[in-house]
Amino acid sequence: MNRTRALIIVGLLYLGVGWILSAIGPSLPGLATQVGRAVTDLGAVFTAFSLGGVLASVGVGAAIGRWGMRAVIALGAACMSGGMLIAGLSPFLFGMLAGTLIAGFGYGGMLAGGNLLVARLYQGGASALNALNLFFSVGSIGGPLIVAAMITFFDRPQAAIWIGALLMGVLVWPALSLQEPTQAPAAQMNGAPRWLAAVMFGILMFTYIGTEIGIGGWIALILERGAGLAAPIAALSTSLFWGMLTGGRLVATIWGDRLGPLRLLLLCLSGLGLGGALLFIGTAQPELALAAVALMGMACGPIFPTTMLMITRAAGRSGAALSVALTIGTGGGLFLPALFGLLIGWFGPPVGALLVVIDATLMVVMLVVARHGMSRPPAMAKSPA
């Protein structure tokens, strides 16, 4: 019962994260008006958020070792709640970026602490981590829906961010009541680190996080400008992406342990590339574009939690290996989402879809190298210079 309660508490926090992050993309026009900037200039919001996550990841292994996962998760929730309130209310771009930086720092703590807590409580099962991140997906569906409602009734899409941040703040106290795992970690999380695999999975996460944020953040603009959808409908298309992502994680919760994490990752990365190709071909065709969004969402679902599982396995007992992999991984949001926005602004919506294809192809290559690293005995693995 303790591990079920922990899964629910951390899951509700992840639901809030999904709500807030998925609301940012369709709220960009309102946020741009709030600070008096062009909407394509707000790619720096994603960069600031990801920079906060990177800063948290640098020391998260040491912080967990000193204060425990409970403290890291609770502090992360408080930072993300307060930071997003600042970002969602600030009339200045500097304040908005400062708020998202603080929120990203909190997210980095919850990302590592929450996934590691559940991985150890459930002995490293792929299904448990997909179940945890299923909460994130449910929140990701709700965020754009609330944005659409805020646009329709109040013409304030960013109000969805305010609501999500307040709800996350309420969960700080329950997070402080979490209990640390008492049983030993699973065998695959108990050995020497495999540095090659840990670094490669970190780079894979880097690419995936940037791609997921890029799709979630800019898909509404791609469909609005490319397929001619009205703004509220385009915002709802973001919910389609997150809804199918939720479906992908639900399927992985049932079948993830049967397929195995490496096969699951290969299948999903291939599906992501195919979805990006369909979007590139059919950007101006609403039906084909929406089908591509659905396929990309389904494929994306299991990638993040399964990659997190592989990072914990590759890192073993090493807090340094965990921090290195997560620092690399969370850096993806520093550059790729902003690059999506710039290239869409310069060359048009199809370029955003082309980036998805390129990223998926690169991630397949990274997975092959990481698999080789996992097959090497830990004693042969060398730490980076």
Backbone hydrogen bonds, N-H to C=O, Kabsch-Sander energy under -0.5 kcal/mol:
donor,donor_aa,acceptor,acceptor_aa,energy
5,R,1,M,-2.8
6,A,2,N,-2.3
7,L,3,R,-2.3
8,I,4,T,-2.1
9,I,5,R,-2.5
10,V,6,A,-2.7
11,G,7,L,-2.0
12,L,8,I,-2.5
13,L,9,I,-1.7
14,Y,10,V,-2.3
15,L,11,G,-2.2
16,G,12,L,-1.8
17,V,13,L,-2.0
18,G,14,Y,-2.7
19,W,15,L,-2.4
20,I,16,G,-2.5
21,L,17,V,-2.8
22,S,18,G,-2.3
23,A,19,W,-1.2
24,I,20,I,-1.1
25,G,21,L,-0.8
27,S,23,A,-1.0
28,L,24,I,-0.6
28,L,25,G,-1.6
31,L,27,S,-2.6
32,A,28,L,-2.9
33,T,29,P,-2.1
34,Q,30,G,-2.1
35,V,31,L,-1.6
36,G,32,A,-0.9
37,R,32,A,-2.4
41,D,38,A,-1.6
42,L,39,V,-1.5
43,G,40,T,-0.6
44,A,41,D,-0.9
45,V,42,L,-1.8
46,F,42,L,-0.6
46,F,43,G,-0.6
47,T,43,G,-1.4
48,A,44,A,-2.8
49,F,45,V,-2.2
50,S,46,F,-2.4
51,L,47,T,-2.4
52,G,48,A,-2.1
53,G,49,F,-1.7
54,V,50,S,-2.4
55,L,51,L,-2.6
56,A,52,G,-2.0
57,S,53,G,-2.1
58,V,54,V,-1.6
59,G,55,L,-0.7
59,G,56,A,-0.7
60,V,56,A,-0.6
61,G,57,S,-0.5
63,A,59,G,-2.5
64,I,60,V,-2.5
65,G,61,G,-1.9
66,R,62,A,-1.8
67,W,63,A,-3.0
68,G,63,A,-0.7
68,G,64,I,-1.4
72,V,68,G,-1.4
73,I,69,M,-2.6
74,A,70,R,-2.5
75,L,71,A,-2.6
76,G,72,V,-2.0
77,A,73,I,-2.1
78,A,74,A,-2.1
79,C,75,L,-2.4
80,M,76,G,-2.4
81,S,77,A,-2.3
82,G,78,A,-2.4
83,G,79,C,-2.6
84,M,80,M,-2.2
85,L,81,S,-1.6
86,I,82,G,-2.0
87,A,83,G,-2.5
88,G,84,M,-2.6
89,L,85,L,-1.0
89,L,86,I,-0.6
90,S,86,I,-1.8
96,M,92,F,-2.1
97,L,93,L,-2.7
98,A,94,F,-2.6
99,G,95,G,-2.4
100,T,96,M,-2.2
101,L,97,L,-2.0
102,I,98,A,-2.1
103,A,99,G,-2.5
104,G,100,T,-2.5
105,F,101,L,-2.0
106,G,102,I,-2.1
107,Y,103,A,-2.5
108,G,104,G,-2.4
109,G,105,F,-1.5
110,M,106,G,-2.2
111,L,107,Y,-3.0
112,A,108,G,-1.9
113,G,109,G,-2.7
114,G,110,M,-2.4
115,N,110,M,-0.5
115,N,111,L,-1.4
116,L,112,A,-2.3
117,L,113,G,-2.3
118,V,114,G,-2.2
119,A,115,N,-2.5
120,R,116,L,-2.2
121,L,117,L,-2.3
122,Y,118,V,-2.5
123,Q,120,R,-0.9
124,G,119,A,-4.0
125,G,122,Y,-0.8
129,L,125,G,-1.5
130,N,126,A,-2.1
131,A,127,S,-2.3
132,L,128,A,-2.3
133,N,129,L,-2.3
134,L,130,N,-0.8
135,F,131,A,-0.8
135,F,132,L,-1.2
136,F,132,L,-0.7
137,S,133,N,-1.7
138,V,134,L,-2.2
139,G,135,F,-2.3
140,S,136,F,-2.0
141,I,137,S,-1.4
142,G,138,V,-1.7
143,G,139,G,-2.2
145,L,141,I,-1.1
146,I,142,G,-2.5
147,V,143,G,-2.2
148,A,144,P,-2.7
149,A,145,L,-1.9
150,M,146,I,-2.7
151,I,147,V,-2.5
152,T,148,A,-2.2
153,F,149,A,-2.6
154,F,150,M,-1.9
155,D,150,M,-1.2
155,D,151,I,-0.6
156,R,150,M,-1.5
159,A,156,R,-1.9
160,A,157,P,-1.7
161,I,158,Q,-0.9
162,W,158,Q,-1.5
163,I,159,A,-2.2
164,G,160,A,-2.0
165,A,161,I,-2.4
166,L,162,W,-2.1
167,L,163,I,-2.2
168,M,164,G,-2.0
169,G,165,A,-1.9
170,V,166,L,-1.3
171,L,167,L,-0.7
171,L,168,M,-1.0
172,V,169,G,-1.2
175,A,171,L,-1.8
176,L,172,V,-1.4
176,L,173,W,-0.6
177,S,173,W,-0.6
177,S,174,P,-1.2
178,L,175,A,-1.4
189,M,186,A,-1.6
190,N,187,A,-1.8
194,R,314,A,-3.2
195,W,193,P,-0.8
198,A,194,R,-2.6
199,V,195,W,-2.8
200,M,196,L,-2.3
201,F,197,A,-2.8
202,G,198,A,-1.8
203,I,199,V,-2.3
204,L,200,M,-2.5
205,M,201,F,-2.5
206,F,202,G,-2.4
207,T,203,I,-2.3
208,Y,204,L,-2.7
209,I,205,M,-3.2
210,G,206,F,-1.8
211,T,207,T,-2.0
212,E,208,Y,-3.3
213,I,209,I,-2.7
214,G,210,G,-2.0
215,I,211,T,-2.8
216,G,212,E,-3.0
217,G,213,I,-2.8
218,W,214,G,-1.9
219,I,215,I,-2.2
222,I,218,W,-2.6
223,L,219,I,-2.5
224,E,220,A,-2.1
225,R,221,L,-2.7
226,G,222,I,-2.8
227,A,222,I,-0.5
227,A,223,L,-0.9
229,L,223,L,-1.8
234,A,230,A,-2.9
235,A,231,A,-2.3
236,L,232,P,-1.7
237,S,233,I,-1.6
238,T,234,A,-0.9
238,T,235,A,-0.7
239,S,235,A,-0.9
240,L,236,L,-1.5
241,F,237,S,-1.8
242,W,238,T,-2.3
243,G,239,S,-2.9
244,M,240,L,-2.5
245,L,241,F,-2.0
246,T,242,W,-2.0
247,G,243,G,-1.9
248,G,244,M,-2.4
249,R,245,L,-1.9
250,L,246,T,-2.3
251,V,247,G,-2.3
252,A,248,G,-2.1
253,T,249,R,-2.1
254,I,250,L,-1.2
255,W,251,V,-3.0
256,G,252,A,-2.6
258,R,255,W,-0.5
259,L,255,W,-2.3
260,G,256,G,-2.1
264,L,260,G,-2.2
265,L,261,P,-2.4
266,L,262,L,-2.1
267,L,263,R,-2.4
268,C,264,L,-2.3
269,L,265,L,-2.7
270,S,266,L,-1.9
271,G,267,L,-1.9
272,L,268,C,-2.3
273,G,269,L,-2.0
274,L,270,S,-2.0
275,G,271,G,-2.4
276,G,272,L,-2.3
277,A,273,G,-2.0
278,L,274,L,-2.2
279,L,275,G,-2.2
280,F,276,G,-2.2
281,I,277,A,-2.2
282,G,278,L,-2.4
283,T,280,F,-0.5
285,Q,282,G,-1.7
289,A,282,G,-0.5
289,A,285,Q,-2.9
290,L,286,P,-2.5
291,A,287,E,-2.0
292,A,288,L,-2.2
293,V,289,A,-2.2
294,A,290,L,-2.2
295,L,291,A,-2.2
296,M,292,A,-2.7
297,G,293,V,-2.3
298,M,294,A,-2.3
299,A,295,L,-2.4
300,C,296,M,-2.4
301,G,297,G,-1.5
303,I,300,C,-1.3
304,F,300,C,-0.8
306,T,302,P,-2.0
307,T,303,I,-2.4
308,M,304,F,-2.5
309,L,305,P,-2.0
310,M,306,T,-2.0
311,I,307,T,-2.2
312,T,308,M,-2.2
313,R,309,L,-2.0
314,A,310,M,-2.7
315,A,311,I,-2.5
316,G,312,T,-1.2
317,R,191,G,-2.2
318,S,315,A,-2.0
319,G,317,R,-0.7
322,L,318,S,-1.9
323,S,319,G,-2.5
324,V,320,A,-2.6
325,A,321,A,-2.4
326,L,322,L,-2.5
327,T,323,S,-2.7
328,I,324,V,-2.3
329,G,325,A,-2.6
330,T,326,L,-2.9
331,G,327,T,-0.7
331,G,328,I,-0.8
332,G,329,G,-1.5
333,G,330,T,-0.8
334,L,331,G,-1.9
335,F,331,G,-0.6
335,F,332,G,-0.8
336,L,332,G,-1.5
339,L,335,F,-2.5
340,F,336,L,-2.7
341,G,337,P,-2.1
342,L,338,A,-2.5
343,L,339,L,-2.7
344,I,340,F,-2.4
345,G,341,G,-2.3
346,W,342,L,-2.2
347,F,343,L,-3.1
348,G,343,L,-0.6
348,G,344,I,-1.6
351,V,348,G,-1.3
352,G,349,P,-1.3
353,A,349,P,-0.9
354,L,350,P,-1.9
355,L,351,V,-2.0
356,V,352,G,-1.1
357,V,353,A,-1.6
358,I,354,L,-2.2
359,D,355,L,-2.7
360,A,356,V,-2.5
361,T,357,V,-2.0
362,L,358,I,-2.2
363,M,359,D,-2.2
364,V,360,A,-1.6
365,V,361,T,-1.6
366,M,362,L,-2.2
367,L,363,M,-2.2
368,V,364,V,-1.9
369,V,365,V,-1.9
370,A,366,M,-2.7
371,R,367,L,-2.5
372,H,368,V,-1.7
373,G,369,V,-2.0
374,M,370,A,-2.2
375,S,371,R,-1.3
376,R,372,H,-0.7
376,R,373,G,-0.7
380,M,377,P,-1.8
381,A,377,P,-0.7
381,A,378,P,-1.0
